[in-house]
Amino acid sequence: MCGVPYHSAASYIERLIEKGFKVAICEQTEDPKQAKGVIKREVVQLITPGTMMEGKGLAEKENNYLGSISAFEDGTYGFAYNDLSTGENHVTLFTESFDEVLNEISTLGVKEVVIHSTFDQELQKKMAERAPLTFSFEDDTDIKESYIELLQSIEQDKLRITMARIFNYLYRTQKRSLDHLQPVETYTVHQFMKMDYYSKRNLELTETIRSKGKKGSLLWLLDETKTAMGGRLLKQWIDRPLITQSEIEKRQQLVELLIEYYFERQDLRELLKEVYDVERLAGRVAFGNVNARDLVQLKRSLQQVPMIRELFLQIDHDEMKRVANELDSCEEITEFLDKALLDTPPLSIKEGGIIKDGYHEELDRYRDASRNGKDWIAQLEQSEKEKTGIKSLKVGFNRVFGYYIEVTKANLPLLNEDRYERKQTLTNAERFITPELKEKEALILQAEEKSVDLEYDLFLQIREYVKNFIPRLQNLAKKLSELDVLQCFATISEMRHYVKPSFHQDRTLYIKDGRHPVVEKVMSSQQYVPNDCVMGKEREILLITGPNMSGKSTYMRQIALTAVLAQIGCFVPAEEAVLPIFDQVFTRIGAADDLISGQSTFMVEMLEAKNAITNATQHSLILFDEIGRGTSTYDGMSLAQAMIEYIHERIGAKTLFSTHYHELTVLEKTLSHLKNVHVSAVEQNGKVVFLHKIKEGAADKSYGVHVAKLAQLPKEVISRANEILNELEHQDVPKRIEQATTPSEEKETLTIQEGQLSFFEEKPKQEKKATPTSKERKILHELASLNILEMNPLQAFNALYELQKKLK
């Protein structure tokens, strides 16, 4: 991009990075004043999608992750990720399949992946299909001395190799100090509630399915954080709910206290508003792209910490006092920056105006010379006006000619030519210099130049001083971001009338008057209809039936979202909640094609179902919505029943299974841990009214035609659909013999007769009234319109004869 103005290069770079390109920055690497011949230039930095440090492409409340994958001969994969802007590093080992790596990349929203140059092409293709990624290559996995300390807690060779790959890539591309990188943390996905990419997408935890935006997601509902650090941590917590009861309850305790101490919480929120992004600021200090305004913001952020500490110390509770004592206010930095920097410095660090008077003696001398010299210039102008009598005379300055005395050509005869030396001729004026002005000019310009250079050097020293405090600043940032998220939970819980859930080891799930948190907020002034959910040892599977649009999917999602909210430490939308701690959540909700991979809606449905029933445990939560609808009725119903039986007999997970196959409701008689529930609706004057209330038992019908009517399909279509429906409902429908849900060796042979598949026990055939055809209905209408009382016998006979002829 040769020729792009320096001041506007950032916007061009951001646009290129957004499109997945990499940008090499080339700069002069020696002082032009001292260089001889061609000035030396080098590539000083490579900016890539995963190594952004500043700019609009770096969202305040989102991490910018760079990933790294190392494939090993035994089929395992090392996976590491780093956020260069914050310095955090994490690494794990996946031993089951590459799908785990794909899921992690999707969950974290990784922008760029560093791999070996010989990495499997098919696996690269799989990653590219899942998310827009930039691939980078790094074959060097040697552990360098510069980051040995970061790997101190890592003993496994595979993990060390994986981290070495990402570190070598960072040092090679960034070519500068990375002192802000934090010690590497190991983790496993089993430390948290496990949710695959599809489950998180279906539950709309951090973005909606349709718009891919934040609005309408659980993150959007919860985000009452006041700092960028808190916003990023909130997203991390939502992506990784806890599974350890003691850790969850520790968060709950602080949320409860913050709800109780309302005024202190409001003060905390106001103080957090003044806290800058300390976490990313520490990265920029180490990276060398911090400016004076950033450091002033850091000072103001640190000035809030003693007030936050005092706020918590006033609360008479040991936990609050512990939190207060963990906050490091870094007073040395505050005092140092307050003494060194002006409160409103310019953006540039190379033009002066940064350092306070009194901070450095030599700088003060230069400034004094410069300021006094400018006062002398002002006095000179007034003096010359008096001496010459030229009122329009002025003393000016430009970078080419320095200081000068400007006189219009009309006034030239009034000058004493012995004192004035001509310097420049303009169209209407002449510019002169005097010996006194020449002497003073040298003094002033020298003082200004030295002053600016000295300020730049002093700022670099200040930056180096702050760099020594990076670990303390990063630790403080973690504490402040945790406080921010917890106050956010308290604020939302109080505002939305959420309750503190309790956890029990007996796997009982009891939710009284539960609500869907996001739908409730979107409905605003409308009244949300709450519903109970009871699941225990005798109710492991709920088979949910009911009309379209009645709220089956919403009900299922709200149970899962309640579990997620509870396990991140937040209160939940209900009157009362007792929950088990779920190790995994699986969802199969909604229909979607994966056209890029060549997979149909039904294939995607089957893959998601397979993932659930092969990985779920007794402690998992499974949501299946309309399984089997993408194929024929017989196929779909058979698969749905087989899955229910498998979950019931083999897994024992808490399962919500919604369906329009009413025949499945008979399974309640043969599966001891399955119960039927339905979403109620009533029909009034030919219109369906959805009550959105969950009731025990099975639904009687689906009201599909009524929903089509609500969608305003043409009346002719609705009328014809009703005719066909009536005909189908009154036909003789062969039944199949009800199956006993027993082990396969004990099952009787299934007899299927032609016609519609049914799970109900076949009853003896009964005579049914034939449904009249449209021709017959017309004749019946004519018959009904005859006024028999006004006819004589012959007329009545003739009318009957005519109707009979029409029937024949």
Secondary structure, DSSP 8 states (H G I E B T S, - for coil): -TT--GGGHHHHHHHHHHTT--EEEEEE-S-TTT--SS--EEEEEEE-TT---SSTTS-TTS---EEEEEE-TTS-EEEEEEETTTTEEEEEEE-S-HHHHHHHHHHHT--EEEE-TT--HHHHHHHHHHS--EEEE-------GGGTGGGTT---HHHHHHHHHHHHHHHHHH-S--TT----EE--GGGB-EE-HHHHHHHTSSS-TTT-SSTTSHHHHH---SSHHHHHHHHHHHHS-B--HHHHHHHHHHHHHHHH-HHHHHHHHHHHHT---HHHHHHHHHHT---HHHHHHHHHHHHHHHHHHHHHHTS--HHHHHHHHH----HHHHHHHHHHB-SS--S-SSSS--B-TTS-HHHHHHHHHHHHHHHHHHHHHHHHHHHH--TT-EEEEETTTEEEEEEEGGGGGGS-TTT-EEEEE-SSEEEEE-HHHHHHHHHHHHHHHHHHHHHHHHHHHHHHHHHTTHHHHHHHHHHHHHHHHHHHHHHHHHHTT-B--EE-TT--EEEEEE--HHHHHHHTTS----EEEEE-TT-SEEEEE--TTSSHHHHHHHHHHHHHHHHTT--BSSSEEEE---SEEEEE-S---BTTTTB-HHHHHHHHHHHHHHH--TT-EEEEESTTTTS-HHHHHHHHHHHHHHIIIII--EEEEE-S-GGGGGGGGT-TTEEEEEEEEEEETTEEEEEEEEEES--S---HHHHHHHTT--HHHHHHHHHHHHHHHHS------------GGG-------SSS---S-------------HHHHHHHHHHHH--GGGS-HHHHHHHHHHHHHHH-
